[in-house]
Amino acid sequence: MRRRIEGSFAGPTKKNFFAVPKMFLVLFFSLFFLQVTRVTADSGKLLVGTAKINITPKTNESVHDSVFARSLILDIQGKRVAFVSVDLAIFSSEKLVKTCKERYGISQLILSSSHTHSEPKENGKMAFQDNAFVPFYEEQILKVIAAAAENLFEGRLAAGRRTFPQLGFNRLIVREDGHAKQSWVGDTHYRSENPDRIPFGPVDPELGLIKIEDTKGNVRAIVMNYAMHADVVCFNYAISADYPGVASRKVEQAYGNKVNCLFIQGAGGNVESLQISPRRSGADDTVKTNYEILERNGELLAWEALKLAKDIVVPASATTEIKYMADTLRFTGRFDKKTAYTVKLITLVLNNDIAIAVCPGELFVQFQLDWKNKMEIAGVKGLLFGYSWSGGDWPGYIADVRSAALGGYGADEDPRIIEVGAGETIMTRHLQNYYKLTGLMREHPPK
């Protein structure tokens, strides 16, 4: 059976394609970026808004569990950054960016997709393929942002990380010829879909978490950051938020449903769950989806999140500082030089203690491990928010240079894949921007 939907997650969305003269491409893309960097720094009382809404559309498709959108607004002196986690594979909307800025004063809207492969489909098409549900999603997301904006409370935040036995494995497995191949392709030695549950690496075994409390010490919102593909029940032919939906629900239930838990996917482009349900070939296939595996993955992650949340101490400071830089880079395709990508990223620093690299696309986990290591050297907690769109194009899979050489799904099999080295350029820009935000990166030589 096909392991992935034809033309699904490996390449750019329809917004990515435009052709320009070759001479112009060589000259322009040698610069690698547009000079449109924006810097924002604010300090003061933090106002927080959060809400949750069901975004499951009316459909004839079977529904195992509903999909949701959860919002989180951070407001300092009227300047607002909004995160919206959506139980969809890939979601972006220029309309939402414009409307949220006009109606609710959102200066930066970040749409973070959990990357569930079981989102609602219309004739087999997902939201990023422009199915008929997109206007409904936009309407529901506007409602969840409005609800958050209309119910702001004074809040404080802190973050932590916790290592636990890995739930996933690196699905690009090096074979006898030295090249890598995806886990659903077997050979004389390796069995398809890794039924032996060999913990191939690298993976990131850490869970990252941001805890937000009100001034009375009540937990009001949690942001859960973990890097693993949300396709435990891929090809189940029913709607499901997959393991991120279970994890978020379990955390919320543990707090009496008085907390919204936003799941933010990490750099899980090449990480698969060690436990997956049998894949079905169609809705009439007699093979049954094993939802117990889905529940177990979500439960394990939620359990670790709740333990971590208890350990995080939110400081009683009346002042919060938020600094960020929005930046834009441009790339060509690796094989198709006429394919052009405009990639927007945001580097966010909270209280000089939390450094978040916000990235669209499906980055490979090596970038997350490297970012965390560099932030540890800097003395802060590093998080990478993958699958998180804030403007520009959706760049598809972004492999590190070594993975691009070894090959496999997401590394070199799509003719439209982004150029080699794009991920390193993106993460270097995040690092530069982090040091600019801290004030250590001089703009001019010292006198």
N, C-alpha and C positions, 0 to 999 in steps of 0.2 A: 504493500500500500504506500501511498505518498506520505512522507513524513511531515511535509510542510505544505501549506496552501500555496498554490502557484503564484509567484510574484508577491509574496506577502511581506516578510519583515526584512529582507536583505537589502532592498534598494530604496531609492528616494521616492517620495510621494510625487503626485502629478505637478506640484508646485516647483519641483527642482529643475525641470528641463527648460533650458533655453540655449540657443546656439549663438556664439559670437565669433568674429574672425579669429583665426588661429594666432596671428601676430599679436593681437590684443590680449589673448589669453596668456601667451608666454610672458608678455610684459607685465600684465596686471597681476597674475597669480604668483609671479615671483615675489611679490610683496607679501602674499599670504593673508593680508587682512585689510579691512577698511578702517579708516581713522574716525570711528564713531564712538569711542569709549566714553562712557558716562560714569561719573563718580558721585556717590551719595553717602553722606555720613550724618547721622542724627543721634542725639543723646537726650534722654529725658524719661518721663513716665511712659511706660509701655501699656498700650491698650490692645487687647486681644479679642478677636471674634472667631467663633468656630461654629460650624453647623454640619449637618448630614442630610442627604436626600437620596431617595431611591431613583435610579435612572433607568430602570428596566422598562423598555417600551412595550406597548401592546403588540403582541406577536403570536403567531401560531407555533412558534418554536417552543419546545419543552423547556421548562425552567426548573433547574435543580436548586439554585439559590440565586437571589437577586443581586444585581450589581448596583453600586452606590457611588456617589461623589461626596467627598468630605472637604470642607474648606477651613482654612486657617488664615486670618488676617493679623498682621503685626503692624501696629500704628504708633508712630512717635511724632508728636506735634503735627498730626494731620498727614504725614507722609506714610504711605501704606505699601506694604509688600503682601501679596496674597499667594498662598499655595492651595492648589486644589488637586487632591488625589482622586483619580477616576479608575474604576474597575473596567478598563478597556485596554485593548492591545496597544494602540497608538492613537493619541488624540491631540489635535492642534486646532486653533481657531483664531484667525486675525480679527474676526468679528467680536469675539469675547474680549480680546485685548483692548480694542477700541471702546466698546460699550462699558467695560469695567472702569476704564480710566475716566470716561465722561460722567457716569452715574455715581460711582463710588470712590473716585479719587485714587484708584489703584495705580501706582506708578510702575510696578512690576507684577505681572500675573504669570505664575508658573504652573503649568498644567502637567502633572506627573501621572503617567500611565502605569498601572500595575503590570501591564503586559499580559494579562490573562488571554489565553488563546481560545477561551470559551465565551467571549462576549457575544451579545446578540448579533445575529447575522440576518441580512436580507438577501435572499437568493445567493447565499454563500459569501456575500460581501460584508466586510467589516467597515467600521466608521472611517478609517483612513483611506478606504477605497471609495469614499463618498456614497455610502448607502443612505437610505431614506430616513434613518434615525438621527442623523447629525443635527438637524434643527431642534429636535426634541432634547438631545443632550445639551445643546447650547442653552435652551430655555431652562432646563433643570439646573445647570451650573450657575446661571445668572441668579436663580432663586436661592441657591445655597450660599452664594457670595452675599446676596442681599441680606439673608438671615444673619450671617456673621457680622456684616457691617452695622446692622440695626441693633445688635446686642453685644456691644463692646463692654469689656470689663478690664479693670486694672490687673495686670499680670506680671509674672516673673518667670524666667526660664533658666534651665540648665541642661547639660547633656552628659552622656556617658556612653561607654562601649563595653561589650561583654563578649568574651570568646567562649564558644561551646562546641561540642562535636558537630562537625559539618553535616548539613542536610543535603548538600549537593556535591557534584563532581564536575571536573572540567571535561566537557563533552567532545572536545577535539583531541583525539587520541592518536599519538604518533605510531605509525605502522612500520612494517619491515623495510619499506623503501625510503624511510626517513621523512615522508610527508605525513600530515595528520588527516584523519577522516572523522566525520561526525559519528556520534555514538550509535545512531540507528543503522549504521552500515557495518555488518559483521564481516569477518574473514576467517581463515582457517584456524586462527588462534583466539580471536576476540569474538564474543557472542553479542549479537545485536541487542541494543537497548540496555546493555550492562546489567543483566540479571544477577551477576555475581556481586554487584554493588561494590566494585573496586573503586576506592576513593581517589581517582585520578586528580591531579592538581595541575596548576595552582587554583585555589579557591580562596575566598576570604571567609574565615570561620567566625568573623565578628558580627554582632548585631549592634547597630548604632541607634541611639534613642535621644530624643529631645522631650523633656517633660515641662509642661507649662502649668503653673498654679496661679490661683487668684491670691489676693492679699491675705486671705484667711487660711491659706495653706491647703486649699482643696485642689486636687488635680482636676484640670478642666480639659486638657488636650495632651495627646502623645503623638509624636512623629516617630515612626518605626522605619528604620533604614536597613535593608538586607538585600544581598545580591544573589538572586537565583531566579531562573526562568519560571514564570507562572504558567507552566503547561503540564502539571501533574496529571490532569485529566484531559489533555489535548485529544481532539477527535472523539469527544464524548457525545457530540451532536445534541447538546443541551446547554442552556445558559448557566454559567457559573463564574464567580469571581476567583475561583481556584484558591490555592492556599493563602494568598494575602487576604482574601475575604474572610476566611475562617479565623486567621490570626487577629485581624482587626476586631471581628465580632467577639472573640473570646476575651480580648483585653477590655473592650467596652462593657461586656457582661460582668467582668470581675469588679468593675467600678460602679455597678448598679445602673449601667447605661446612662451615666451622667458625664461621661467622657467621650470625646470623639478621638478615634485612633486612626491617623492617616498613615497608610503604608506607602513608603516611597522606595521604589525599586533602586538598587544600586547598579554597579557596572556588571550586570549579570549576562552579558551578551553571549558568553561561552560557558555558562554554568547551568547544569541540568540537575534536577532532583535525583537523588539516589533511589528514591521510591517513586515509581510512576504506575498509573493505571494501564491495563492493556488497551491498546489502540483499536478503535473500531474503523471499519472500512466504509460505513454508511449508517444512516439512521435505522436501517432494517437489519443490520448486522446482529447476529445472535450473541456475539461477544458482549459481556456486560461491563460497564465502567465500574471500577472499584472506588467508590467515594470514601471508603474507610481510610484509604491511603491519603486522600486529600485532607480529611479531617485530622489525621495524625500529624501531617506536616504542619498544618496551621496551629494545632495544639502545642506542639513542641516549640514553635517560634513564639507563640503567645506566652507560654510559661517562662521562657527566658526573658521576654520583654517585661513581664510583671516583676520578676526578681530584680532586673536591672532598675526598673522604675523605683522600687523601694530603696535601692542603694543610692540613688541620685539625690543629693541635697541641694535644694534650690535656695540660693542666697537671698537674704531678706533685704536686699538693696532696693531703694526706691527709684534707682536710675538704671536704665537699660541703654546700651549703645548698639546701634545697627549701622554697619558700613557695607557698601557693596559697589561693585563695578560691573556694568553691563558692557559686553564686548562682542564684536562680530569678526569672524574669520571667513575667508573664502578659499574653496578648494575645487579641484577638478576631480574627475573620476580616475581610477587607477588604470583602467583599460580604455575607457571611452573619454577622451579628453574634451569632448563637446558637452559632457555632463558637468554641470556646475552646481556647487553647493554653497549656500550662504548659511553659516552656522553661528547662531547666537548662544552665548554662554554668560552666566552670571557668577561672579565670585562674591560670596557673602561671608561677613565676619560678624559674629554676635558676641558682645561683651569681651572682645579680645581673647576669647577662650574657645570659640567654636568656629571652624573654618569650613565652609560648604562650597564644593565645586558643583555647580548646577549645569548639567550637560544634556542636550537632546541626543537621541540615537541610542544604539545598543553598544555601548563601550565594552571592551573585554575587561575581565576582572584584574588583569595586570595593572591597569591604570589606577584602579581603586587602591590596590595594595601599595603602589608607589606613592600616591597622593597621601595616604595615611602615614606612611613612613616619613615623608618630607614634613608633614605637619607635626609629627611627633618630635622631630628634630627642632622645629620652631617652637615647641612647647605648648601646642594647642591641640584640641581634639578635631581631627579631620574627618569629614563625611563627604561622600560623593553621591549626589542625587542624579541618577541616570534616568533615561526615558522621560526627561523633564524639559518640556518645550516652553520657550518664552518669546518666540519670534523666529523669523527666518524659515529655513527648510528643515525637513526631517532627513538626517544624513544616513539613516540605515545603520548597518553594522559598522563598527569602527574597531579594527584589529590593531594590536601593537605590531611593530615591525617584524619581530620574530614569528609571531603567529601568522602574519601575512605571508611570510616566506614558507612556513610549514604547510599552510593552506587548509582547506576544508570549508565547511559551511560557515558563512559569515566572514571568512578570511580571504578567499580568492575565487569562489565559485560563481558569484554574480557579476556579469559583464559591466554592470553599472556601479559597482562598489567604489567607495571613496578612495582617494589616492593614498598610497603607502606613506606613513608618517603623519597623517592628519591627526591621529590621536595624541601623538607625542607633542605636536604643535599646540593642540588644544590645552593639554595639561601644563605645558610650559607657560602658556599665557595665563592660566589660572595661578600658577606659582608666582609669576611676575606681578600679577594684580594683587595677590595676597600681600606681597611685600610692599607694594605701593600703598595699599590700604593701611598697613601698619606704620607707614611713614619712614620705613628703613630704606626703601629704594629711592635714591636721590634722582632728581630730575636734571641736576646740573652738578658738575664736579665741585668738590668742597674747596673753599677758599683757604 
